[in-house]
């Protein structure tokens, strides 16, 4: 998140390496990795309530969509064929089709909320999206068709990220 970089730390070490760099972006925020060696990152500009969508691979960090809402959470479906990006302040989740080399098409709004911010999100193995609702203090579970399935209440009101253990 510092100096326009995405960092890499090899498992079992503490050595931090620059994986990719681009001085023309805001700052990478959330990332998601595709099984074919590339990834996507959100690039918010909180001050201007805007953001970009980034694609990256080793040594390459590029803006693939500019002038979006405040990009924040980003996640791939379990099969890597859908990309979900949320715009936190605008309170919506977008989805795209992903081709085998990381090209995007068919951008659509998956779900729009009327209240509270959106932050980190992850998919479970079935493709349901778990979304941290900043300010509401819940994790909202959303189907891959945009249906809100359930909300899990939390003790704190400002969740930011979600992860699932490997296993």
C-alpha positions in Angstrom: 0.0 0.0 0.0 3.0 2.3 0.1 4.7 4.2 -2.7 2.4 2.8 -5.5 3.5 -0.8 -5.1 2.1 -4.2 -4.6 4.5 -6.2 -2.4 5.3 -9.9 -2.4 6.5 -11.9 0.7 7.6 -15.5 0.0 5.9 -18.0 2.3 8.1 -18.8 5.3 10.2 -15.6 4.9 10.1 -12.0 6.1 11.7 -10.6 2.9 9.5 -8.0 1.3 9.9 -7.6 -2.4 8.2 -5.2 -4.9 6.0 -7.4 -7.1 4.9 -4.5 -9.3 4.9 -0.7 -9.3 3.1 2.2 -11.1 3.8 5.8 -10.0 0.6 7.0 -11.8 -1.9 5.3 -9.6 -3.4 6.4 -6.2 -2.5 3.5 -3.9 -3.5 -0.2 -4.3 -5.9 -1.2 -1.6 -7.5 -4.6 -1.8 -6.3 -7.4 -4.2 -7.4 -10.7 -5.5 -5.3 -13.3 -7.3 -6.3 -15.4 -10.4 -5.0 -18.9 -10.7 -3.4 -18.0 -14.1 -0.9 -15.7 -12.5 -2.5 -12.2 -12.7 -4.5 -10.3 -10.2 -6.8 -7.3 -9.7 -6.6 -4.4 -7.2 -8.8 -1.6 -6.2 -7.2 1.9 -6.4 -9.4 4.3 -4.4 -9.1 8.1 -4.1 -11.0 8.7 -0.9 -10.6 12.5 -1.1 -12.3 12.7 -4.5 -14.8 9.8 -3.9 -13.4 8.1 -7.0 -11.2 5.2 -7.9 -9.7 2.9 -10.5 -9.5 -0.8 -11.2 -6.0 -2.2 -11.6 -4.7 -5.5 -13.2 -1.3 -6.7 -12.2 1.2 -9.5 -12.8 4.9 -9.7 -11.9 6.5 -6.4 -12.8 3.3 -4.9 -14.4 0.7 -2.8 -12.7 -1.8 -1.1 -15.0 -5.1 0.9 -14.8 -7.8 -1.0 -16.7 -10.7 1.2 -15.7 -10.6 4.8 -14.6 -13.0 7.3 -13.0 -15.1 4.7 -11.1 -16.7 5.2 -7.7 -14.5 4.7 -4.6 -13.2 1.3 -5.5 -12.5 -0.8 -2.4 -13.3 -4.6 -2.1 -12.3 -6.8 -5.0 -12.7 -10.5 -5.4 -12.8 -13.3 -8.0 -15.4 -16.1 -8.2 -14.0 -19.5 -7.3 -13.7 -20.5 -11.0 -12.0 -17.1 -11.8 -14.6 -16.3 -14.4 -16.3 -13.3 -12.6 -14.7 -10.3 -10.9 -16.6 -8.4 -8.2 -15.6 -4.8 -7.4 -17.3 -2.7 -4.8 -17.5 1.1 -4.8 -17.6 1.8 -1.1 -19.1 5.3 -0.9 -21.5 4.7 -3.8 -22.6 1.5 -2.0 -22.7 -0.9 -4.9 -21.0 -4.1 -6.1 -20.2 -4.4 -9.8 -19.4 -7.6 -11.6 -17.5 -8.4 -14.8 -16.8 -11.5 -16.9 -13.1 -12.4 -16.9 -11.4 -14.0 -19.9 -8.3 -16.3 -19.6 -5.8 -13.5 -19.9 -7.5 -11.1 -17.5 -9.6 -9.1 -19.9 -12.9 -7.8 -18.6 -16.3 -7.5 -20.3 -20.0 -7.3 -19.5 -19.8 -4.9 -16.6 -23.1 -4.8 -14.6 -24.3 -3.8 -11.1 -24.8 -6.9 -9.0 -26.3 -5.2 -6.0 -26.9 -1.6 -4.8 -27.3 -0.7 -1.1 -29.0 2.4 0.4 -27.0 2.7 3.6 -23.6 2.1 5.1 -20.2 1.6 3.4 -18.8 -1.4 1.7 -15.3 -2.7 2.4 -13.4 -6.0 1.9 -15.1 -9.1 0.5 -14.4 -12.7 -0.2 -16.2 -15.6 -2.0 -16.9 -18.9 -0.4 -16.5 -22.2 -2.4 -20.1 -21.9 -3.6 -19.5 -18.4 -5.0 -21.4 -16.5 -2.3 -19.9 -13.1 -1.5 -19.2 -12.2 2.1 -19.1 -8.4 2.4 -17.8 -6.3 5.3 -20.4 -3.5 5.8 -18.5 -0.7 7.4 -20.6 1.3 9.8 -23.3 -1.3 10.0 -21.3 -3.9 11.8 -22.3 -6.9 9.8 -21.0 -9.3 7.2 -23.6 -9.5 4.5 -23.8 -12.7 2.5 -24.8 -12.2 -1.1 -25.5 -14.8 -3.8 -23.7 -14.6 -7.2 -27.0 -13.3 -8.6 -27.1 -10.4 -6.1 -29.6 -11.8 -3.7 -28.9 -10.9 0.0 -29.0 -14.2 1.8 -28.1 -13.4 5.4 -26.4 -10.9 7.6 -24.0 -11.9 10.4 -24.0 -9.3 13.2 -20.6 -8.4 14.7 -19.5 -6.8 18.0 -17.8 -3.9 16.2 -19.4 -1.5 13.8 -16.5 -1.0 11.4 -15.4 -4.4 9.8 -12.9 -3.9 7.0 -11.7 -7.3 5.7 -12.6 -10.9 5.5 -10.5 -14.1 5.0 -11.3 -17.8 5.1 -8.7 -20.3 6.4 -7.3 -22.7 3.9 -8.4 -26.2 4.6 
